[in-house]
Structure formats: C-alpha cells, structure tokens
Amino acid sequence: MAKLSAKGRKRVKAGNFAIPSRRAYPIQDLAHARNALARVRQFGSAEDKRQVYAAVRRKYPSLAERSSVIRTRRKGGTVASRKQIAAAKRNLRKARAARRKKTTARRRRK
C-alpha cells in the first residue's frame, strides 16, 4: 500500500473515503480498501463498520465477493449464522464457476 501523506490526503476526493463526512478510511485503491476494512474491524464503532462495509462493497464488488471479512461480518452484535455463511460460500462458488465458464468461452472464440 502506498503511503498517504497529509498533503496527499487533502487532495483525495471526498468520494474516495468510506465515511466522506469525516474523510475517514480512504478507499481510493484496493490496498487502501483492504486496510480500511482491517482498521474499522479493530477500532470502528458499529455505525462506522456498517458504512465502511457498504462503501467497500459499492466501490470494489470483486473484493466483496472473495473477502471472508465481508461475508462473515457481525450483524447486530452476533456472527452471521452458519446457514448464511454456507449460502454466501455457495454463491461465491457459483460466481467463480460462471466467471471460469465465460473466460473459457472467450478463449475458444479467439
């Protein structure tokens, strides 16, 4: 992850922060988004967690697909149920299979 100086942080657009009103948790690239998830998990309030998870999902859906951090995040103070986690894993496997199928079809056309 690239270092973000104070001067550089001021230049980052508000839309590239998970919480734009406070300019907290920069997510301008994938590395910063992963770091924002880790930091909010360590130090964030429940509201901050909700906002950061939502912002990362919106901006980086590919990270949300493969990130166990987002799939198993706490909901209302309790860990997501085993059924919810199993369903998320099934959906992830389906998405990967569909991507593989699409990729092989493209390769065959070439």
Secondary structure, 3 states (H helix, E strand, C coil): CCCCCHHHHHHCCHHHEEECCCCEEECCCHHHHHHHHHHHHHHCCHHHHHHHHHHHHHHCHHHHHHCHHHHCCEECCEECCHHHHHHHHHHHHHHHHHHHHHHHHHHHHC
